[in-house]
Amino acid sequence: MKNWVYISILLLSGFASLHAQRYSSSEQKEISNPEEKELAPVLYDDGIVFLSNILTPSVRRPIGPDGRPTLDLYFSKIQEDGGYDKPVIFDSLFVTDGDEGPVTFAQKNTMLCVAMQNGYMGLGLPDNGHHGLYFSFRRNGKWGELVPFEYNDPEMNYNTPFLSPDGMTLYFAADSMMEGSYGSWDIYVSKLVQGKWSQPENLGSTINSDAVEFFPFQHYSGRIYFSSNGHNSSGGSFDIFFSKNYEGRWLTPVPVPSINSFNDEYSLIINDELSEGHYSRKTADGEYALWKFSYPQYESFPNPRPIEENWYCYRLFERTLDTVDYENFYYEWVINDTLRMAGHEIEYCFPGPGMYHVVFNVTNKLTDTTRYNVADLDLDLQLIEQPVITAPDTLLVDQNITFSADETYWNRWDRGIEDYYWDFGNGVWAQGKNVRYQYPEPGEYTIILGIKENRSREPEKAAVYKKITVLPRE
């Protein structure tokens, strides 16, 4: 009868359905007519709505106090190839003798809030050029009567509104006439509670500097984007920043990567995946243009796994003996002819991967005779084939950390690994075996490391993930 060594080993298992995307510096293109002022784009149905002073013959275009045609809201449909149809007036309801817009939409484009220069609670076009905020609701495809924001005031200047998707939260900018203002323009928030808007609240000195902050936009992730010429903006121009509320306080604003220039940038909007969006840029001749940007997507790894621990602890026992009698017999395990351990059933942790020869011997104490090799086995212990992320479980905001893949083991591909692909769980990606990164905001993040085979045909891929916590600095 053949003797066996029976071995039990604990293997970790588990899978997660995650999706990784890689991002780089943005690809940008101007989508405006360079001869006209165009700014403040927002998504609406199958296109965009924006402000412009396009000279449309069918539209009465009064000249404003500054000698220029007033701004109206226009709509342009996005074509299948990514282009844009010729702009048309968004809705004649919003064409007045003054400036209209910017506008923001909510409740699946059935609610809007618009900044308008005309109609201050029935007072007509104001001499001071101030704007107020007005709401409208779409029923049966038509926009209804404008309803003024209950805090509108002819002495106050409210502009650049943004509504949360559910229409329950309103962000907007107001000038320094507002009580408690920190600068020339600050960003405020008001919430709809039981059908009534709450008293506008300043977002505080972390967001609002002693300069200008306006054009707020809140992403579904909680980030708030805005334009400012404070916060150490490049060359003193208006740049786009973002922040996030963490445990009741706003974090220090961070410039949006690869968007800002020494020109002025305004009114950024970005999709849920943080992969593409629109914004406005002031041109060299002082006009405003619409820009579209996208972060290129590279390798995707649909089903990353948790990192498995290389576990080399075994329980060794022999089952072919009729009885186990410690009084009359002595049992011994021998590892690689050197390490000896007494017992019929033992637990042993091998020091690491490699070849191990395991032998089980039995000695009869009464006759002082030993039966060698009652059971034996050659064990080939190998590292688990997987990418491996080496990084701390906890780190601080702005802590510069090296994320390493040095412990990755993958032996099944005959041509090796082409490259290492990192997704830091916040819309930032990197490439390379060892990369450095610092998180600008605290939170819980899932890092994904993916690898693929270096072949010309469709390559095999593998990926793992690791969860980390980023804490704020005191």
Buried (B, 14 or more C-beta within 10 A) or exposed (E): EEBEBEEEEEEEEEEEEBEBBBBBEBEBEEBBBEEBBBBBBBBBEEBBBBBBBBEBEEBEBEEBEEEEBBBBBBBBBBEEEEEBEEBBBBBEBBBBBBBBBBBBBBBEEEBBBBBBBBBBEEEEBBEEEBBBBBBBBBEEEEBEEBEBBEBBBEEBBBBBBBBBEEBEBBBBBBBEEBEEBBBBBBBBBBBBEEEEBEEBEBBEEBBBBEBBBBBBBBBEEEBBBBBBBBBEBBEEBBBBBBBBBBEEEBBBBBBBBBBBBEBBBBBBBBEEEBBBBBBBBBBEEEBBBBBBBBBBBBBBBEEBBBBBEBBBEBEBBBEEBEEBEEEEBBBBBBBEEEEEEEBBEBEBEBEEBEEBEBBBBBBEEEEEEEEEEBBBBEBEBEBBEBBBBBBEEEBBBBBEBEBBBEEBEBEEBEEEBBEBBBBBBBBBBBEEBEBEBEBBBBBEBBBBBBBBBEEEEEBEBBBBBBEBEBBBEE
